[in-house]
Amino acid sequence: MELDTALAEPPFLASLRGEIDGQLARYIEFSDGCPPQLAEAIRYVLLAPGKRLRPILVVLGAQAAGGPRSDTWPAACAVEMIHTYSLVHDDLPAMDDDDLRRGRPTCHVQFDEATAILVGDALIPLAFEIICRDIGDPEIAVQCCQALARAAGAEQLVGGQVDDLSWQVRGSDGPLLESIHLRKTAALMAVSLRLGGLTARADDCTLAALEQSGLLLGLAFQIADDLLDLTGNPVTMGKAARKDREHDKLTYPRMWGVARSRQRLSELTDAAIACWQPFGERAQPLRELAHYLVQRTH
């Protein structure tokens, strides 16, 4: 795939985001048992303008596997809750110490650190509650919970974050860099596609293809993010730019340079798209999304 000028966003994304936002809002209509400040902070972070990439992957994964969109909402909203909690905690002063997220002050800036921590604490169990409650087939619900818990746990999302925080400059370290982002970024994208396949009752071969494509697309997405951190506009990105160098982070452009990073980005995207070949036209929205993600400007 040739990387050239930025592509326009595929037209189906805006309407799909709107559907996801509506479902998310429905899931955070709390009773009086939830303190008002906590409810407000959860709404602030979960309904903030965002790409909704991971829940979109759940929906498109199900579509590629031949399943209906209506069966995907609990899993799609659950993975967005896990992703959002991870952003809230990543932004804390003890971790990445960011003041801007999705174009607005981060949760701990808008509220306070304790509230930000508790928002994450609340979103994690809520994600699994809605899967258990609203996925009608108990076997599918168990499989979704197990897959999401593993992707969000100590060996994947959290473990990748630990290594990302503890890394110190020590020369080129390609295996470590890929290991960090396979866990911190790609694992949640891979499980999003797997969740879509699970809700569609896909067979093991289909689930494996979806998951593998998510790992490849996740690495490509991370390279694109690293490149944007060098060249992007904080206003359009909705977060601070050039933070990676400021925080002495190990990134793809830092290790390989911009040209080689772009080449690797293209290779990974092509490999992800190749995984969807057996799905034919049902995977066309995934192909359009992949091309857009790696050539976006924000």
C-alpha angles and dihedrals in degrees: 000000000000115000110214131134122358116275125230114253112267107258095234093063097073094053092044090051089052091054091048092048090053092052092047091051090052091054095054099053093121129194125236089277090078111079111242095240092052092048090048092049092049091051090046094057102031097046096040113123109275144148093260085209098156098050088044088055089052091054095043092045090056090047092051089051092050098255130136122259092229091069094055104064100091093049093041093052092043094056091048089053091052091047092048093049089052091053093049091052094041089056094056118113090247090060126024095343098215126170099193130055129163089354095303139084111285118256096260090049094047093044119001139283096265092052091048091053092048092048088060091045089055098045095054098061092037090059092056093040093060093047092051094044104039107033100088099206108072093205092054091045091054092048091049092049092048094048094047094044092052093047091050097043143092097288096047129018098012094038091051090051091051092053091044091054095045098046116116125191108273106148130275111344109170097167092052092047092051091044091054095051097039085062105030099042113006099047093064092047091048093050090048090061091042091052089053090052092048093053087051091053090239122180123251094263092054092046091051092051092049093048094047091050089052092055091050093045090047092056090046090050090052093052089050089050092050090051091048090052087062098044109016131111113241090216095059094034094052092222139066118288128219091024092130094066092041089055093042092242125176106241137168096249090047093053101035106018126242099284096052091042090056091049092051090047090056093047094051093048092051090049092051092050091049089060089063096054094100090057094062118190092352088074096049093103089053091052092050091048092050093051091048096047096055095045099041123124096212 
